[in-house]
């Protein structure tokens, strides 16, 4: 039996974040319903001749997959279970951001097998939050704590960005402390790159902001390692420092 990982992308957002290079569509309920229906047809077509495969992981990514609403996500997950052979311990992940945690979502998704929640915080600093033009209100960061306690969420993964223009050791420490206070099972920290075509890239070209250097990113990485006494306890899924000029990368996987 061969292993299979399924990644489903929902390219819809209320607003395009200033750092995001992905192509996204402006959300509307009708377009999302049409997209979900198309995804269901694609799932059925893709499942043909897959008898030799067992699905070990499913990831619902974005954009903002929760814009499909619980009912739409239920249809997708049920179709996957019907059309594919899922491993008994398959990880089913849902990407979210602060403010997404409706009671319907938090109650219905576990019933459909969602057992891994990804919280895309990116930063806990207000100034950095505004620079990134995140789609959620900064005040909804508190909803993460409410959601975790109210719905007893387990197997949590938090995402942070380092190397944000203007970020310093103090704001980075604040973001780290905020996320580590939840004692997450997984922690993903990625360096922010200024991709051509994004709003942050445009501002950097106009001189309106100064990008972080590779050396500054290394300092932030080392600070994260130094300030995390239980570093080895965390599943650091993916951490990269990359120098775009040299086309080289150094990866840490703990």
Number of C-alpha atoms within 10 A of each C-alpha: 8 10 12 18 13 13 13 14 14 21 19 23 19 16 15 21 20 21 21 21 16 14 9 17 16 12 17 13 11 9 14 21 15 10 17 18 15 11 18 18 12 11 18 14 11 12 15 10 8 13 12 10 17 18 22 18 17 21 19 23 18 19 24 22 23 24 22 21 15 20 13 18 21 18 15 21 19 13 16 19 13 13 17 19 17 19 14 9 10 16 19 22 22 21 20 22 23 20 17 20 19 13 12 11 16 20 13 15 20 14 10 17 16 19 18 21 23 21 21 16 22 23 27 20 17 13 14 17 19 15 16 20 18 21 18 16 13 18 10 15 17 11 16 19 13 13 18 15 10 11 12 9 14 12 13 18 22 23 17 20 18 25 25 24 19 13 20 16 14 11 18 23 17 14 19 20 15 16 22 17 9 13 14 16 16 20 22 20 19 17 20 20 22 23 15 13 13 16 20 26 20 16 15 14 13 10 10 11 14 14 21 19 11 15 12 16 21 17 14 21 21 11 15 19 13 11 12 14 9 10 13 10 13 16 15 17 13 14 17 17 21 19 14 11 6 7 7 9 10 9 10 10 9 12
